[in-house]
Amino acid sequence: MERPELGAQIAAHPNAYGALLDWLERYGDADARSAVALRRTPPPPLPVAAAATARREPGRRRPPARRRGWAIGAVAAGAVLLLVAGAAVAWTLLRPAGSGTPTAAAERALAAVQAGDARALFGALAPSEMAGLGDVLENALQIESEGDSYERMVAALADHTEVTFADLEFAEQEIAPGVVRVTAVGGSVSIDGDPARVADALRAFAEPLDRATAASWGSDSSAIEDSMVSARAALTADLGGTLPLTLDLGPDGGDRIVPPLSMVAVDEGGWYISPVLTLADLWIRQSLVLAIGPGPDALAERDRVLGDWVPEPRASASPDAALDAALKGLGAWMMSGDSLSWAETLPLPERRLVAIYGDAVMGMLRTGNTTMGSQVSLTFDPVRAPSVDRDGAAYLRVEDLGWTWTDTYGQRTYRIQGECLEDVGWGGRVCLSDGWAGAELLALDDPAIVAVPVDGGWQVSALRTVAHAVARALPGYAEAASDGDLSELWGTK
């Protein structure tokens, strides 16, 4: 655990809610536990007049309800991440130590899901990939739609969904030094929940966006309402025919279309689960099973095409030089499939991803695609992108970036200037904010690329760039979602 001396300060903070205090009471040092005990000591009763005044005090909120139950499927994965937003800052300061083995990291993550302990789940994920997500998750929790916050929606989903793992057995397979695939080869997973309540919880997230999309297509309010009712009924029926569900887990012979329970663990001073590599690994497996056919040949091909080494970083002297280096590496990869040269220019999460899975992705792009391979050329002009340093990172605004794409069909040149993209040869130019009010509302009219310090230099981070863009977009999205009507995101100027 890093910086345990801050546990007491966090416990004393007025925004430290009950579940976070539970975490500090369990994992904090003696001072932190004492601070939690002090926070939980009931105050003396108020005099009648003072109590009446206290009840009228504006701005006071009820503490969030204790979360119970588990999440299900892909929506649940997002829900679990939202649940940890309140603990993100505390996790950054008091990062739990990694597990002793890759299997222990997988068991820790699954135990957190089964226990409904979002803070423990957050602590089981790779620190390098979680950096920069605190603001995103915290802001996402505060979004309200028709008076109901996303935090309460997530809690409702967790309350009515349950996932149970039993008798799990795991096998480890090293992909690269410090990167290990952990796959369940025995046991079972059971999923249950009230179909109607789960459907209600899921549709609470989806309906505002569905309504806005339908309205943008010109549907009238009656038709939109009918489609919402039908969608909820169909989802309830589907869940009713599926739940409860128990899946037996066994060795992955490549003969199952449904992917196995598999995670990728990484060594970052202890073993953690990498969400980025886990998703990439499952995607590669599924793509090869569908392309080659179920069976061991698909798994053998996966193991053949994956990289087995993550190179050391090659940092640049400045943020704009880092962007130049990353773009040149991308161009080299597109032309020759040289994943390692591109990977060297990227921070650790992206470097692992490109070094291990870059060759496999290039192989899939080239399969059946005559425009890929020796006839392809992707070249970039020197980029002009001044940057502003803030909070330990650099934020680049692209003033001018040009590139040329050449394949068997010819050559095209493009140029990005701020929020605008120009097709130089054809003369077309489009800007995000042209006629679209949503671009300004979501802060898309002023995009930035994020570079992070690495080994005394700089490298451009795609993960941090996306996290920054989402964090900037969330306030505008929250404003639009406050009345449950997202139609202004599609509005025209």
C-alpha positions as CSV (number, residue, x, y, z in Angstrom):
1,M,0.0,0.0,0.0
2,E,1.4,3.4,-1.0
3,R,1.3,6.5,1.3
4,P,-0.8,4.9,4.1
5,E,-0.3,8.1,6.1
6,L,-3.0,9.8,4.0
7,G,-5.6,7.3,5.1
8,A,-6.6,9.3,8.1
9,Q,-7.0,12.5,6.1
10,I,-9.2,10.7,3.5
11,A,-11.4,9.2,6.3
12,A,-11.8,12.7,7.8
13,H,-12.9,14.2,4.5
14,P,-16.6,15.1,4.4
15,N,-17.1,13.4,1.0
16,A,-15.7,10.1,2.2
17,Y,-18.9,8.0,2.0
18,G,-19.7,4.8,3.9
19,A,-18.4,2.2,1.5
20,L,-15.0,4.1,1.3
21,L,-14.9,4.2,5.1
22,D,-15.5,0.4,5.1
23,W,-12.5,0.0,2.8
24,L,-10.2,2.2,5.0
25,E,-11.4,0.4,8.1
26,R,-10.3,-2.8,6.6
27,Y,-7.1,-1.8,4.7
28,G,-5.9,1.4,6.4
29,D,-3.3,1.8,9.1
30,A,-4.1,2.5,12.8
31,D,-4.5,6.2,12.3
32,A,-6.9,5.6,9.4
33,R,-9.0,3.1,11.4
34,S,-9.1,5.6,14.3
35,A,-10.3,8.3,12.0
36,V,-13.0,6.0,10.7
37,A,-14.1,5.2,14.2
38,L,-14.3,8.9,15.0
39,R,-16.4,9.6,11.9
40,R,-18.8,6.9,12.9
41,T,-19.2,8.0,16.5
42,P,-22.8,9.3,16.8
43,P,-22.9,13.1,17.7
44,P,-24.9,14.1,20.8
45,P,-28.6,14.8,20.2
46,L,-29.4,18.3,18.9
47,P,-31.7,20.6,20.8
48,V,-35.1,20.8,19.2
49,A,-34.5,24.2,17.6
50,A,-31.1,23.2,16.3
51,A,-32.5,20.0,14.9
52,A,-35.2,21.8,13.0
53,T,-32.6,24.2,11.6
54,A,-30.4,21.2,10.6
55,R,-33.3,19.6,8.8
56,R,-33.8,22.8,6.7
57,E,-30.1,23.1,5.8
58,P,-29.9,23.3,2.0
59,G,-27.6,21.2,-0.1
60,R,-27.3,18.2,2.3
61,R,-27.6,14.8,0.6
62,R,-28.5,11.4,1.9
63,P,-25.4,9.1,1.9
64,P,-25.5,6.6,-1.0
65,A,-27.0,3.3,-0.2
66,R,-24.8,0.3,0.4
67,R,-24.3,-1.7,-2.8
68,R,-25.2,-5.3,-2.9
69,G,-25.3,-8.0,-5.6
70,W,-23.4,-8.3,-8.8
71,A,-23.4,-7.1,-12.3
72,I,-23.9,-9.1,-15.5
73,G,-22.3,-9.0,-18.9
74,A,-20.8,-6.1,-20.7
75,V,-23.2,-3.6,-19.1
76,A,-22.2,-4.9,-15.7
77,A,-18.5,-4.3,-16.5
78,G,-19.3,-0.6,-17.1
79,A,-21.5,-0.5,-14.1
80,V,-18.7,-1.9,-11.9
81,L,-16.3,0.7,-13.1
82,L,-18.8,3.4,-12.3
83,L,-19.2,2.0,-8.9
84,V,-15.6,2.6,-8.0
85,A,-15.6,6.3,-9.1
86,G,-16.0,7.5,-5.5
87,A,-12.9,5.5,-4.5
88,A,-10.7,6.4,-7.4
89,V,-8.8,9.2,-5.7
90,A,-8.3,7.2,-2.5
91,W,-7.0,4.3,-4.7
92,T,-4.5,6.6,-6.3
93,L,-3.1,7.5,-2.9
94,L,-3.4,4.1,-1.2
95,R,-2.9,1.8,-4.1
96,P,-3.3,-1.8,-2.8
97,A,-0.3,-4.0,-3.5
98,G,-0.5,-6.4,-6.4
99,S,-1.1,-10.1,-6.0
100,G,1.7,-12.7,-5.7
101,T,0.9,-14.7,-8.8
102,P,-1.2,-14.2,-12.0
103,T,-3.8,-16.7,-10.8
104,A,-4.1,-14.9,-7.4
105,A,-4.7,-11.6,-9.4
106,A,-7.6,-13.3,-11.3
107,E,-9.0,-14.9,-8.1
108,R,-8.9,-11.5,-6.5
109,A,-10.8,-9.8,-9.3
110,L,-13.5,-12.5,-9.4
111,A,-13.8,-12.5,-5.6
112,A,-14.4,-8.7,-5.8
113,V,-17.1,-9.2,-8.4
114,Q,-18.8,-11.9,-6.4
115,A,-18.7,-9.9,-3.2
116,G,-19.9,-6.7,-4.9
117,D,-16.8,-4.9,-3.7
118,A,-16.1,-2.4,-6.4
119,R,-13.1,-0.9,-4.5
120,A,-11.4,-4.3,-4.3
121,L,-12.0,-4.8,-8.0
122,F,-10.5,-1.4,-8.9
123,G,-7.5,-2.3,-6.8
124,A,-7.0,-5.6,-8.8
125,L,-6.7,-3.7,-12.1
126,A,-3.4,-2.6,-13.6
127,P,-2.3,0.8,-12.2
128,S,-0.8,1.9,-15.5
129,E,-4.2,1.5,-17.2
130,M,-6.3,3.1,-14.4
131,A,-4.3,6.3,-14.4
132,G,-6.4,9.2,-15.5
133,L,-9.8,7.5,-15.1
134,G,-10.5,9.0,-11.7
135,D,-12.1,12.2,-13.0
136,V,-14.0,10.3,-15.7
137,L,-15.6,7.9,-13.2
138,E,-16.3,10.6,-10.6
139,N,-18.0,12.9,-13.1
140,A,-19.9,10.0,-14.6
141,L,-21.4,9.1,-11.2
142,Q,-22.8,12.6,-10.9
143,I,-24.8,12.6,-14.1
144,E,-28.5,12.7,-13.4
145,S,-31.3,11.8,-15.8
146,E,-34.8,12.9,-14.9
147,G,-33.7,13.3,-11.2
148,D,-32.1,9.9,-11.0
149,S,-28.3,9.8,-10.8
150,Y,-26.2,7.2,-12.6
151,E,-24.9,6.1,-9.3
152,R,-28.4,5.1,-8.2
153,M,-29.0,3.4,-11.6
154,V,-25.9,1.4,-11.2
155,A,-26.8,0.4,-7.6
156,A,-30.3,-0.7,-8.9
157,L,-28.6,-2.9,-11.5
158,A,-26.3,-4.4,-8.9
159,D,-29.1,-5.0,-6.5
160,H,-31.1,-7.1,-8.9
161,T,-28.3,-9.1,-10.5
162,E,-26.2,-11.9,-9.0
163,V,-23.1,-13.7,-10.3
164,T,-21.6,-16.7,-8.4
165,F,-18.4,-18.6,-9.2
166,A,-17.9,-22.1,-7.8
167,D,-15.0,-24.5,-7.7
168,L,-12.8,-22.5,-10.1
169,E,-9.6,-24.0,-11.3
170,F,-7.1,-22.0,-13.4
171,A,-4.2,-22.6,-15.9
172,E,-1.5,-20.0,-16.6
173,Q,0.2,-19.4,-20.0
174,E,3.0,-16.9,-20.4
175,I,2.4,-14.6,-23.4
176,A,5.5,-12.4,-22.8
177,P,7.7,-11.7,-19.8
178,G,5.5,-10.1,-17.2
179,V,2.3,-10.9,-19.2
180,V,0.4,-14.1,-18.4
181,R,-3.0,-15.4,-19.6
182,V,-5.1,-16.9,-16.8
183,T,-7.9,-19.2,-18.0
184,A,-10.5,-21.0,-15.9
185,V,-10.3,-24.8,-16.8
186,G,-12.8,-26.0,-14.2
187,G,-15.7,-24.9,-12.1
188,S,-18.9,-23.0,-13.0
189,V,-20.4,-19.5,-13.1
190,S,-24.1,-18.9,-12.2
191,I,-26.0,-15.8,-13.2
192,D,-29.4,-14.9,-11.8
193,G,-31.7,-12.0,-11.2
194,D,-35.3,-10.8,-11.5
195,P,-35.8,-10.4,-15.2
196,A,-38.2,-7.5,-15.0
197,R,-36.1,-5.5,-12.4
198,V,-32.9,-6.2,-14.4
199,A,-34.6,-5.1,-17.6
200,D,-35.8,-1.9,-15.9
201,A,-32.3,-1.2,-14.6
202,L,-30.7,-1.7,-18.0
203,R,-33.3,0.3,-19.9
204,A,-32.8,3.2,-17.5
205,F,-29.4,3.7,-19.0
206,A,-30.4,3.2,-22.6
207,E,-33.8,4.9,-23.0
208,P,-32.7,8.6,-22.9
209,L,-30.2,7.9,-25.8
210,D,-32.7,5.7,-27.6
211,R,-35.4,8.4,-27.4
212,A,-33.0,11.1,-28.7
213,T,-31.9,8.9,-31.6
214,A,-35.5,8.1,-32.6
215,A,-36.4,11.8,-32.4
216,S,-33.5,12.7,-34.6
217,W,-34.9,10.3,-37.2
218,G,-38.2,12.2,-37.1
219,S,-40.3,9.7,-35.1
220,D,-43.2,11.3,-33.2
221,S,-43.6,11.0,-29.4
222,S,-46.3,8.3,-29.6
223,A,-44.2,6.0,-31.8
224,I,-41.1,6.6,-29.6
225,E,-43.1,5.7,-26.5
226,D,-44.4,2.5,-28.1
227,S,-40.9,1.5,-29.1
228,M,-39.6,2.1,-25.6
229,V,-42.3,-0.1,-24.1
230,S,-41.6,-2.8,-26.8
231,A,-37.9,-2.7,-26.2
232,R,-38.3,-3.1,-22.4
233,A,-40.8,-6.0,-22.9
234,A,-38.5,-7.8,-25.3
235,L,-35.6,-7.5,-23.0
236,T,-37.6,-8.7,-20.0
237,A,-38.8,-11.7,-22.1
238,D,-35.2,-12.5,-23.2
239,L,-33.9,-12.3,-19.7
240,G,-36.8,-14.4,-18.5
241,G,-35.9,-17.1,-20.9
242,T,-32.2,-17.0,-20.0
243,L,-32.1,-16.5,-16.2
244,P,-31.1,-18.3,-14.1
245,L,-28.1,-19.5,-16.1
246,T,-25.2,-21.8,-15.1
247,L,-22.2,-22.3,-17.3
248,D,-19.7,-25.1,-16.7
249,L,-16.2,-24.0,-17.3
250,G,-13.6,-26.3,-18.8
251,P,-10.3,-26.3,-20.7
252,D,-10.4,-24.1,-23.8
253,G,-9.9,-26.3,-26.8
254,G,-10.9,-23.7,-29.2
255,D,-14.1,-25.6,-29.9
256,R,-16.5,-23.2,-28.1
257,I,-17.9,-20.2,-29.8
258,V,-18.6,-18.6,-26.4
259,P,-15.2,-17.4,-25.1
260,P,-13.8,-18.9,-22.0
261,L,-13.4,-17.2,-18.6
262,S,-10.0,-15.8,-19.3
263,M,-8.0,-12.8,-18.2
264,V,-4.5,-11.4,-18.8
265,A,-2.4,-10.5,-15.8
266,V,0.6,-8.1,-15.9
267,D,3.5,-7.6,-13.5
268,E,3.6,-4.0,-12.3
269,G,5.5,-4.6,-9.0
270,G,2.9,-7.3,-8.2
271,W,0.3,-9.0,-10.5
272,Y,-2.8,-7.1,-11.6
273,I,-5.4,-7.8,-14.3
274,S,-5.1,-5.8,-17.5
275,P,-8.5,-4.8,-18.9
276,V,-6.9,-3.6,-22.1
277,L,-5.0,-6.9,-22.8
278,T,-7.9,-9.0,-21.6
279,L,-10.2,-7.5,-24.1
280,A,-7.6,-7.7,-26.9
281,D,-6.8,-11.3,-26.1
282,L,-10.5,-12.4,-26.2
283,W,-11.1,-10.4,-29.4
284,I,-8.1,-12.1,-31.1
285,R,-9.3,-15.6,-30.0
286,Q,-12.9,-15.0,-31.2
287,S,-11.7,-13.6,-34.5
288,L,-9.5,-16.6,-35.2
289,V,-12.2,-19.1,-34.1
290,L,-14.6,-17.5,-36.5
291,A,-12.1,-17.2,-39.3
292,I,-10.4,-20.6,-39.0
293,G,-13.3,-22.5,-37.4
294,P,-13.7,-23.9,-33.9
295,G,-10.9,-26.2,-32.8
296,P,-7.2,-26.3,-31.7
297,D,-6.0,-24.8,-34.9
298,A,-7.5,-21.5,-34.0
299,L,-5.6,-21.5,-30.6
300,A,-2.4,-22.6,-32.3
301,E,-2.7,-19.7,-34.7
302,R,-3.3,-17.3,-31.9
303,D,-0.2,-18.4,-30.0
304,R,1.8,-18.2,-33.3
305,V,0.9,-14.7,-34.2
306,L,1.1,-13.0,-30.8
307,G,4.2,-11.1,-29.9
308,D,6.3,-12.5,-27.1
309,W,8.3,-9.5,-26.0
310,V,7.5,-5.9,-24.8
311,P,10.3,-3.5,-25.7
312,E,11.7,-0.8,-23.5
313,P,10.3,2.7,-24.2
314,R,11.9,5.2,-26.5
315,A,10.9,8.6,-25.2
316,S,11.0,11.9,-27.1
317,A,12.4,15.2,-25.9
318,S,9.1,17.1,-26.2
319,P,5.4,16.4,-26.4
320,D,5.1,17.4,-30.1
321,A,8.2,15.2,-30.9
322,A,6.4,12.4,-29.1
323,L,3.4,12.8,-31.3
324,D,5.7,12.8,-34.4
325,A,7.4,9.6,-33.2
326,A,4.1,7.8,-32.6
327,L,2.7,8.8,-36.0
328,K,5.9,7.6,-37.8
329,G,5.7,4.4,-35.9
330,L,2.1,4.0,-37.0
331,G,3.1,4.6,-40.6
332,A,5.9,2.0,-40.4
333,W,3.5,-0.5,-38.9
334,M,0.9,0.0,-41.7
335,M,3.6,-0.5,-44.4
336,S,5.7,-3.3,-42.9
337,G,3.9,-4.7,-39.9
338,D,6.7,-3.5,-37.7
339,S,4.9,-3.6,-34.3
340,L,7.9,-3.2,-32.1
341,S,9.2,0.1,-33.6
342,W,5.8,1.6,-33.1
343,A,5.4,0.1,-29.6
344,E,8.6,1.7,-28.4
345,T,7.1,5.1,-28.9
346,L,4.1,4.4,-26.7
347,P,3.5,4.4,-22.9
348,L,3.4,1.0,-21.1
349,P,-0.3,0.1,-21.6
350,E,-0.3,0.9,-25.3
351,R,3.2,-0.5,-25.7
352,R,2.2,-3.9,-24.4
353,L,-0.9,-3.9,-26.6
354,V,0.9,-3.1,-29.8
355,A,3.9,-5.3,-29.1
356,I,1.8,-8.4,-28.3
357,Y,-1.2,-8.0,-30.6
358,G,0.0,-5.7,-33.3
359,D,1.2,-8.5,-35.6
360,A,-2.0,-10.4,-35.2
361,V,-4.1,-7.4,-36.1
362,M,-2.0,-6.6,-39.2
363,G,-2.4,-10.2,-40.3
364,M,-6.2,-9.9,-40.1
365,L,-6.1,-6.6,-42.0
366,R,-4.1,-8.2,-44.8
367,T,-6.2,-11.3,-45.1
368,G,-8.4,-10.9,-48.1
369,N,-7.5,-7.2,-48.4
370,T,-5.5,-6.4,-51.5
371,T,-4.8,-2.8,-50.4
372,M,-2.7,-3.9,-47.5
373,G,0.9,-5.0,-47.7
374,S,3.8,-3.8,-49.9
375,Q,1.6,-1.5,-51.9
376,V,0.5,0.5,-48.9
377,S,2.3,3.7,-47.9
378,L,1.2,5.9,-45.0
379,T,3.4,9.0,-44.4
380,F,3.0,11.9,-42.1
381,D,4.2,15.5,-42.5
382,P,5.8,17.1,-39.5
383,V,3.1,18.0,-37.0
384,R,2.6,21.4,-35.5
385,A,1.0,21.0,-32.1
386,P,1.7,23.4,-29.2
387,S,1.1,22.0,-25.8
388,V,0.2,23.1,-22.3
389,D,1.6,21.3,-19.3
390,R,-1.0,20.5,-16.5
391,D,-1.3,18.0,-13.7
392,G,1.8,16.1,-14.8
393,A,0.8,15.7,-18.4
394,A,1.0,17.7,-21.7
395,Y,-2.1,18.6,-23.7
396,L,-1.4,19.1,-27.4
397,R,-3.7,21.1,-29.7
398,V,-3.1,20.0,-33.3
399,E,-2.8,23.1,-35.4
400,D,-1.6,21.3,-38.5
401,L,-1.2,17.6,-39.3
402,G,-1.0,16.2,-42.8
403,W,-0.7,12.7,-44.1
404,T,-0.7,10.8,-47.4
405,W,-2.2,7.3,-47.9
406,T,-1.2,5.3,-51.0
407,D,-2.5,1.9,-52.0
408,T,-3.3,0.0,-55.2
409,Y,-6.2,2.4,-55.9
410,G,-4.2,5.6,-55.8
411,Q,-3.1,8.3,-53.4
412,R,-5.1,10.5,-51.1
413,T,-3.8,13.4,-48.9
414,Y,-5.6,14.6,-45.8
415,R,-5.0,17.4,-43.3
416,I,-6.2,18.0,-39.8
417,Q,-6.3,21.6,-38.4
418,G,-7.9,21.8,-35.0
419,E,-11.3,20.2,-35.2
420,C,-11.4,20.2,-39.0
421,L,-10.4,17.5,-41.5
422,E,-9.7,18.3,-45.1
423,D,-9.4,16.0,-48.1
424,V,-6.8,17.9,-49.9
425,G,-7.1,16.2,-53.3
426,W,-10.9,16.4,-53.4
427,G,-11.2,19.7,-51.8
428,G,-13.7,18.6,-49.1
429,R,-13.5,20.0,-45.6
430,V,-15.6,19.1,-42.6
431,C,-15.4,20.4,-39.0
432,L,-17.0,18.8,-36.0
433,S,-18.8,21.9,-35.0
434,D,-20.2,22.6,-38.5
435,G,-24.0,22.8,-37.9
436,W,-23.8,20.5,-34.9
437,A,-24.5,22.1,-31.5
438,G,-23.6,18.8,-29.8
439,A,-19.9,19.3,-30.7
440,E,-19.6,22.4,-28.5
441,L,-21.8,20.9,-25.8
442,L,-19.5,17.9,-25.5
443,A,-16.3,20.0,-25.9
444,L,-15.4,18.1,-29.1
445,D,-14.7,21.4,-30.9
446,D,-11.4,21.8,-29.0
447,P,-9.8,18.4,-29.1
448,A,-6.5,17.6,-27.3
449,I,-4.0,14.8,-27.5
450,V,-2.4,13.8,-24.1
451,A,1.3,13.1,-23.7
452,V,2.7,11.7,-20.5
453,P,6.3,11.8,-19.1
454,V,8.2,8.6,-19.6
455,D,11.9,8.0,-18.6
456,G,12.7,11.7,-18.6
457,G,11.0,12.3,-21.9
458,W,7.5,12.2,-23.4
459,Q,5.2,9.7,-25.1
460,V,1.6,10.1,-26.5
461,S,-1.0,8.1,-24.6
462,A,-4.2,7.0,-26.5
463,L,-5.8,5.8,-23.2
464,R,-5.2,9.2,-21.5
465,T,-6.4,11.0,-24.6
466,V,-9.7,9.2,-24.6
467,A,-10.1,9.6,-20.9
468,H,-9.4,13.3,-21.2
469,A,-12.0,13.7,-24.0
470,V,-14.6,11.8,-22.1
471,A,-14.0,13.8,-18.9
472,R,-14.4,17.0,-20.9
473,A,-17.6,15.7,-22.6
474,L,-19.3,14.5,-19.4
475,P,-20.4,17.9,-18.0
476,G,-22.2,18.7,-21.3
477,Y,-23.7,15.3,-21.5
478,A,-24.9,15.7,-17.9
479,E,-26.5,19.0,-18.7
480,A,-28.3,17.4,-21.6
481,A,-29.3,14.4,-19.6
482,S,-30.7,16.2,-16.6
483,D,-34.2,16.3,-18.0
484,G,-34.0,12.9,-19.7
485,D,-34.0,14.5,-23.1
486,L,-30.7,14.1,-25.1
487,S,-32.1,15.5,-28.3
488,E,-30.0,18.6,-28.1
489,L,-26.9,16.4,-28.6
490,W,-28.2,16.0,-32.2
491,G,-29.3,19.6,-32.5
492,T,-28.2,21.9,-35.3
493,K,-27.0,25.4,-34.9
